[in-house]
């Protein structure tokens, strides 16, 4: 097992390219470095510098490697898929200049409004809608590979059309796409990410590490919160807390000899500016303690 530990702007409350509730990107990168992480996802296009020389300089002086870019949109819509392909083009021209950034994390859009919780798309797809989803996933995956040599990893996500284990297994049967297993979102949707990793490890090449507080999940259901409201109440919690047994997950990762990136991606929004860094530091220390990753660098205070 050889796991490299990264993080993402999401763990600092970054959901948008520009937003007054979000921490400045310079402070975000400084705290990622000081918490001891090796890599970082690009996050929303336009939050971190997207001019090559500037981004390279900012990452190198903090000893951070770029790991992946992200595409999220309505994969049942041909128009939205075309927009995602255009964004992929823009991001790939930057991404290809960073040899460590081999992945594009692909996510279907939520079927509920992020902030109101109102259902805005069908919760369950019919067969023709599912076929369209699969067609567009394959279109993006094949385009990224043929044009740029990038690997698309599909990210099952809360409140989307691929969230439950049944839906993920259907996706795996209908495509050859690799997965980004997000332990928190998997548990949110009622799954067991530890057992799932054991069963499907050959289809999982990239990890998002976080946990889920099922007590908050029950309150969300009872009070009909939106996903953003639930996130603000810390439904996605530190790995040492929540329903997912990270010690058991580490044992499975060791058993299957997982090699690659594990990205700590604890959903926060909005995040008080002083909240993310202590969590990020504690999280890395915990993952080192349980043996998921090696302590390859001294934590900075």
Secondary structure, DSSP 8 states (H G I E B T S, - for coil): -EEEEEE-GGGGT--SSS-TTS--HHHHHHHHHHHT-SEE---STTTS--SHHHHHHHHHTTT-EE-EEEEEE-TT-HHHHHHHHHHHHHHHHHHTT-TT--EEEEEE--SB-TTT--B-S-SS--HHHHHHHHHHHHHHHHHHHHHH--EEEE---TTSSS-SHHHHHHHHHH---EEEEEHHHHHHTT--HHHHHHHHGGGEEEEEE-EE-HHHHHHHHHHT--HHHHHHTTSEE-TTSSSS-HHHHHHHHHHTT-EEEEEE----SS--TTTHHHHHHHHHHHHHHTTSS---S----
